[in-house]
Every structure is written in structure tokens, then in C-alpha cells.
Amino acid sequence: MSTEHDLIIIGAGPGGYVAAIRAAQLGLNVACIEKEPALGGTCLRVGCIPSKALLESSELFEQAKNGMGNRGIRISKVELDLPSMLGQKDQTVSALTKGIEGLLKKNKVTRYLGHGRITAAGAVSVTNRENKTTELTGKNIIIATGSVVATLPGIEFDGERVVSSTEALSFSSVPGKLVVIGGGAIGLELGTVWRRLGSKVTVLEYLNRILPGMDDELAKQSLKVLKSQGLEFQLGARVTGVTLNRKTCDVHIEGHENLRCDRVLVAVGRRPNTAELGLESVGIETDKRGFIPIDDTYQSSVSGIYAIGDVVGGAMLAHKAEEEGIACVEKIVTGYGHVNYDAIPAIVYTSPEIASVGATEEQLKESGIEYKKGSFPFAANGRARAIGHTEGMVKILADKKTDRILGAHILGPHAGDLIAEVAVAIEFCASSEDLARCTHAHPTLAEAVKEAAMAVDQRAIHF
Ligand code: NAD
């Protein structure tokens, strides 16, 4: 006996649950399979959301401890209550994952708790923790199983002292010395959290820069700012292994002395999650990096089996997975759907935030595209001065001939919110002049975006 659905979605992360809701809105009878009791995937349970809760709490702690004297606010005794801080994070996660449960119910999506495995085209079995199996059939299947943490040869996680981002969201005490392997988004965000709470943090990065893929000028400025906050960096550091001592760890770095510390966070990327999915049963082969190859309708090599999000490659970002989930479902149901891959913002939630959309200067140079550049520093923005966050700048890149906006890169307060305006502008094929001629309220940080657009044509007013 099997239960019939129009669409079976494997995975209830941002890609899967959003696809499920959109499909239900379009009239499909949808099954959504998730092996974890809490819905929302890595992002909600052990990724974006809990890390943002800790980033906010740790920033408040740091401000209370030493950042308010210049505003005439004296606080005499500031103490860290780590269990309560972690509790607030867990409550945030719990409220949001329950919210997804409510949304699936409201949209009449049938939720299956267990591991989904494709057994044939149009057939999926769900095995729960008691090893009971439910068989589902459906004309279409979407694989939205996301990604898992990657590690390095010579390093094994022990869940205690050598950990991934998941455990680094719940350390029971503040590590005296924390080594972070990898200067990407996770390393910088979680490194910042524990530094603020009192750890001495060293980030080891293999490349000679941090944030590979982001605009180089911005990455360099970010490095300076993060160093000034007390994060330590060793660039060009290839980590080859970690040895566990009785109480400490030794991190081995090629050509350098070992680095001794209390805990190690490995943040060297993520890899697609296709384990035990039954791909071989239908003849789907992954590429050499483990991603599922798809066509421009998100369909795999097998008709009726689609894949979206981290499991297909590209930016491993929740919002990219969501857009793909919606586009995939709309293409299945209506024949149309779209994702503009030139307008997907990426944000690192340090303070100041680092945000980027569209092409970097390096990408434009590499493709031989001639461009104009306009920059505006937050130090020249009235609101940034008033709130005391003057570090960083907005940079806008536009086509030299047509003036069409090709990219924007922001280091500064609320950069992650400010970048949305430029993402919309890129989506609408706006020119830098379009942005420059729009009225931006005063005094706001968004005026820095307008001024950067004006600077593309050498006519910024306040700088
Ligand atoms: P990442 O790929 O962004 O960064 C990993 C870093 O590790 C790279 O800089 C790489 O050069 C370095 N590295 C690799 N091997 C090394 C070695 N042997 N020694 C030293 N350094 C080494 O990966 P991440 O930070 O782990 O994040 C995983 C994914 O999750 C990424 O795709 C990221 O975009 C996404 N993510 C995004 C956000 C966000 O948007 N705010 C937050 C967290 C995670």
C-alpha cells in the first residue's frame, strides 16, 4: 500500500518547506519529508537563526561591557549568563521551527517524519526512527536535502573540542582559546561571537585573504576592521591536522609551529547531502563534487525528479534555495518560474555587516567588462555618525557604457538590509543614475547607497 501525492519533497529546509507551501498554494497535494523532528533545516535549527541570536546577544554584551562610555552611559557591573544567552537562542529556534509546522498545516501539506529514499521514479519510502517504513508515490519529486559540514583530511570531529558550527552554537563555557579553521562566513561570524564573550580567537585561513568570492577591496577592509576588534588571523595557513591532548588541542599548520588551544571550530565549507537518497536506484549520478546535475527547470537526468538548493551547487544560501524552490514548483505547475542569479545578495553578519550583490570588481575585470565605480564612506553619512558606526563604505559598480548596475558591495552598519535596495535595482535593470535620482530619506544609512550611486558619475555631494 502506498500513499499518493502530486508532489513529494524530500527535506524541509528553506528550499523544501518553501517549495511545499508554494506547491500547495498552486493546488497540489504535497508531501514533505523531514528526518528531524524540528522543521526548517540547517538554517533554522543550527545555522542562520541561532547564529544571529548569538551575534545579537554577544554584541549587546560587548557594548554593555565597554562600548557605551562615550555616550554618557555608565554600567558598573556586566556579567555573562551564558546558559540564559543560549536559552534565548534555543527559544528563538523553537518558536520559528514550530511556526513552519503551523505554516505546513495551514497549507495542508502532509508532513512525514523520517528519512526519505527514492526507490523508483515516482516512488519514495520514508523510514522513521523506529524503522517503520511508509511508501509514497507521486508524479513529481523534489530533492531539497541541503548540505552537511565538510571537514579536512587529518581532522575528525569529536563534538567536544574539535567541532563544527553546530556545536559551536552551544559551547557550555567560553573557551579560553579558540582556533577557527576557515575565514569564510561561518568562521568570521562564530569567531566574532566567542571573541565578544571572552575567548582569544585565531582564524586560520588557507588563502591569502578572507571571504573568498567576495569583493577583494571589501574583504581587505573587513579584515582590518575585524583585526582591530581583536580577532587574530593567520592567512596562507594550511591546516593539516589536529591532535587532541589530555585537555588541549594542537592544530598543525603546514610550515608553521603548532597552535595550542582549548577548542577548534572547523568551518571550511559544506558539501551536498545525498547520502542514502537512493539516487542509484533511478540512475542519477552526482558530479565530481557530489552535486546533483540539473537542467534549467531544476530537473535531474530523470524525468519527474527535481533538485534545488545546496544539493545542486551555486551559492549555499537559504534565500537562494527558497527562490529555487518557488521557481521549480512554478515551472512544474505553470511552465514559468525564474531566479535571477545576478541579484542574489550574500551577507556576513559581523559588526559591521558585510554585504554583496552582483559582480565583484575581480569578476568584471576577468570577464573584460568595462565598468565605472562609485564609493561612499559611512564616515560621511550623518546617521552613521549619530549612531557611532562610521566604519566601512558602499561601493557600486556600473557598466561603463550603459550605466546599468552590475554589482554593489557594502561594509557598514545594517549592510545586510541596505543591500536589498541594490538587489531590487539590479532585478529591474536600473542604472546607477536611476538609483542616484531616487529620493532617500534623511537622515538614514540608505543615503550612503544613493551617494555611492551619485559617485559613479563623480557627483557625490557629501564626500
Ligand atoms: P566557506 O566556503 O565560506 O569558507 C571556508 C573557508 O575555509 C575558505 O575561506 C577556505 O579557503 C578555507 N579553508 C579551506 N581549507 C582550509 C585549510 N586546510 N586550512 C585553512 N583554511 C581552509 O565555508 P563556511 O564559512 O564553512 O560556510 C559554509 C557555507 O555556508 C558557505 O557556502 C557559506 O556561504 C554558507 N554560510 C553563509 C552564511 C551567511 O550568508 N551569513 C553564514 C554561514 C554559512
Boltz pocket constraint, residues with backbone or C-beta under 6 A from the ligand:
constraints:
  - pocket:
      binder: B
      contacts: [[A, 152], [A, 181], [A, 182], [A, 183], [A, 184], [A, 185], [A, 186], [A, 187], [A, 189], [A, 204], [A, 205], [A, 206], [A, 207], [A, 209], [A, 210], [A, 211], [A, 212], [A, 237], [A, 238], [A, 239], [A, 240], [A, 266], [A, 267], [A, 268], [A, 269], [A, 270], [A, 315], [A, 316], [A, 317], [A, 346], [A, 347], [A, 348], [A, 349]]
      max_distance: 6.0
